[in-house]
Structures are given as structure tokens and as C-alpha cells.
């Protein structure tokens, strides 16, 4: 079997625009069934909506940067609630009380693939790679991951009522292969990120217009779904008594709350005015691409176009040259220099500090600037920053750095530094689901255990 030759992707077609409420139909909700069976398809959905009916919905963002870090300059010092951020994470100091820094996690590796491949494929899936034709490592030819990613598992629960189940943003991620894909709809089903901010803008906003008419259109689309479900539930009321009738009434109450929320003004939802007139594939434009994608993502969340989003900054084995930091060598090559090389130590520190400052902090600033309910969009969002390796020159898988931020609608207790004690990172994936009200005990196939990380969810 020959290895696949992959060339960088320089241009891509704009993803097709999805019509609003494309998922909803009478068949989808009732399945042409009668009696108690008619409740089955939509009762769980309405239960989830009822949980958030008195406040804004929860959102989740997964964020990726590549090639590991320097643990000695990344790990905080001090205790769980009284810790000092290190050099790399120092830019996040204004949000320290909103952070959970997770140390000690191990990304279990087994089966096919090299370190980068297994790290990237299992980052959000917690799974082994399937057999394929990507050459790498001693494990033969690897393919894509064998499990859905955690963002998609969460989207399955909270993404059904938004125009987009999830949105995958990218910045110079390259062509389709196991090194460049982190989100999966299922086994061997990688989801390509959109690398072009202009294409993402066109997909999300070009045919909407966030003027009063555009906002009314969004409301009208949601109103049609609400009316459909409300009418079906009311027709069922007369057929049932006892517990079933109580459940139906509870769902009708939830729908009435959703109606009220839908009719409220949405002052933070507006069409973003961004300068997108640059080449998104030029190395030196990488910072612009990342931040414009963040701007688009935050507005998509504010407009409730989606509640699940991801941002993939480059890809595993990232070769981005951080020229804006004065570097002349690509990120991956730098990461493979020895631990006694001052260039590696200083420049890998600078790269990861830049990600903390100009990517994660930039994202948190934008989320915190959007008012929502009695707080901000950040209060209702869970942000997770991860990496496919612990350290670049060793291709290490322990401890792999993760930082959680935001409020997750009150579910995430911030201001903590947690040592996971070499727990499988699958346990963190379980906790992410639980923080987002997705009831699971295990996630992926790399960890035979069950439950989340103690104290996290």
C-alpha cells in the first residue's frame, strides 16, 4: 500500500448555505406515529429546552493549537484555589477567576499512527485511529479517528434547534488528512473546518442581513417550529391523563417560555463589519485569519445561529512561521530542537504565549463584550483549549495541556488549578459533556473506566 501524498489546500469552495430550520418537519417530530409513541422524538428535545427556558442557552467552543508546549513554563504554581499563572498563561490573568487549568492529563495512545496522528485524532474523540493510507510511525498506515468528537456529541443534544448544528472554523489547516482534522461526526467521518473568513461570512450572514428585518426573519423561522411543536402537543393533551398529561403540560410551559425569549429584542445580534480583504492562506496573515474567525464565531453564537463551535489554528505538525514574533523557522521545526537549545525554549514559549494572549484571551474578551441576560456571553459559554502533544520534541502524550474558561451557564467553577494525576483525558471529555448537560459516563474507546474528572463536573 502506498502512502497518500497531500498537498496544501490553497482554495476551497464556499460551503453551501443551509436554509433555516432545515431539520424540522412533522415527520421529524411525530414520526407519523400516534399515541404515546408520538412523544418520543420531541420530549427529550423539549426537556433540554425547558432546562434553559429561564435563561440563555449554554454554548461550547473547542480551540486547538499545535506541537505541544513547555510544561515548566505552562504549569501554574501554588494550590488549587491559590495559584500563580506562569509565563505562557500570564496573558490570561484578567480571567484567572474564570479559568480551570488542567494539569496531568494523559492522552492514551494505542493502535495505529505516529504521535502527531494519534494525538490529533484522539484529542476530542478519545479514540484510536482506524486503518487507512496515511503513513506514519511504527503502527503502519493509519486512517481517521474511530469515534465522534465531543463537540459533535454535545451538538447532537443542544444543536437541533439552531440553524447550524455546529460550526467548524479554521486557520490555515491545510488539505484533508488525519493530521488536519479534529472534529468528527462519527467513525471515519472527519468534518472539514472552513479556513476562509470571507467564505464563512457568506455562509452565515450574506443572505440574512442583521438589520431589524433580518432579525425578524430569524424570529419568524423559529416561530414556525415553535408553532408546529406547540400545536402537536396541544392535540395530544386530550388523549392522555396522569403522568403523561403532566409531562405534556410541562413541555407546553417550556415552549411558552421559549416563545417569550424568541420575541425579545436581540440587541447584540448584528451583522459583523469586518475587513476580510486579505489572502487567508498567506503565512503572515495567520493572526488576521484567526481573529476574524473569532469575530465571526462570537457573532454566530450571539445570534444563536449555533451553540457549538470549534476553532482549529493550523494543524498537527503546524509549519506556520511566526514572523510577527521575529521568527524565521516554522513552528514544528522549532518544537523539535533540543531542550538545551535557547532558541527552542524562547521561541516555543513565545508561540504559546501568543496563543494564550492573541487567541484565547482575544476570544474571552469578545465573549465578555456581548451582554446576555444578567451577564455576558462568556458566562454561558464553555471554552476548551487543547493540544495534540505535551511536548513537541518528544511527541509526548503526558501531561497534555488543557485550559477551560468561561461559565458554562454556571456549571463551571473557575479560579482553579487541577492536577489530574495522569488520568486519561477521556475523563475530561466526559466532564465536558456533563458540564453541557449531556448525560454520559464514558467517552471514546481509549479508556475502559467511567465518569468524569473529580471536581470538574
C-alpha positions, 0 to 999 in steps of 0.5 A: 500500500502506498502512502497518500501524498497531500498537498496544501489546500490553497482554495476551497469552495464556499460551503453551501448555505443551509436554509433555516430550520432545515431539520424540522418537519412533522415527520421529524417530530411525530414520526407519523406515529400516534399515541404515546409513541408520538412523544418520543422524538420531541420530549427529550428535545423539549426537556433540554429546552425547558432546562434553559427556558429561564435563561440563555442557552449554554454554548461550547467552543473547542480551540486547538493549537499545535506541537505541544508546549513547555510544561515548566513554563505552562504549569501554574504554581501554588494550590488549587484555589491559590495559584500563580499563572506562569509565563505562557498563561500570564496573558490570561490573568484578567480571567484567572477567576474564570479559568480551570487549568488542567494539569496531568492529563494523559492522552492514551495512545494505542493502535495505529499512527505516529504521535502527531496522528494519534494525538490529533485524532484522539484529542476530542474523540478519545479514540484510536485511529482506524486503518487507512493510507496515511503513513506514519510511525511504527503502527503502519498506515493509519486512517481517521479517528474511530469515534465522534468528537465531543463537540459533535456529541454535545451538538447532537443534544443542544444543536437541533434547534439552531440553524447550524448544528455546529460550526467548524472554523479554521486557520490555515489547516491545510488539505484533508488528512488525519493530521488536519482534522479534529472534529468528527461526526462519527467513525471515519467521518472527519468534518472539514473546518472552513479556513476562509473568513470571507467564505464563512461570512457568506455562509452565515450572514450574506443572505440574512442581513442583521438589520431589524428585518433580518432579525425578524426573519430569524424570529419568524423561522423559529416561530414556525417550529415553535408553532408546529411543536406547540400545536402537536402537543396541544392535540395530544393533551386530550388523549392522555391523563396522569403522568403523561398529561403532566409531562405534556403540560410541562413541555407546553410551559417550556415552549411558552417560555421559549416563545417569550425569549424568541420575541425579545429584542436581540440587541447584540445580534448584528451583522459583523463589519469586518475587513476580510480583504486579505489572502487567508492562506498567506503565512503572515496573515495567520493572526488576521485569519484567526481573529476574524474567525473569532469575530465571526464565531462570537457573532454566530453564537450571539445570534444563536445561529449555533451553540457549538463551535470549534476553532482549529489554528493550523494543524498537527505538525503546524509549519506556520512561521511566526514572523510577527514574533521575529521568527524565521523557522516554522513552528514544528521545526522549532518544537523539535530542537533540543531542550538545551537549545535557547532558541527552542525554549524562547521561541516555543514559549513565545508561540504559546504565549501568543496563543494564550494572549492573541487567541484565547484571551482575544476570544474571552474578551469578545465573549465578555463584550456581548451582554446576555441576560444578567451577564455576558456571553462568556458566562454561558459559554464553555471554552476548551483549549487543547493540544495534540502533544505535551511536548513537541520534541518528544511527541509526548502524550503526558501531561497534555495541556488543557485550559477551560474558561468561561461559565458554562451557564454556571456549571463551571467553577473557575479560579482553579488549578487541577492536577489530574494525576495522569488520568486519561483525558477521556475523563475530561471529555466526559466532564465536558459533556456533563458540564453541557448537560449531556448525560454520559459516563464514558467517552471514546474507546481509549479508556475502559473506566467511567465518569468524569474528572473529580471536581470538574463536573 
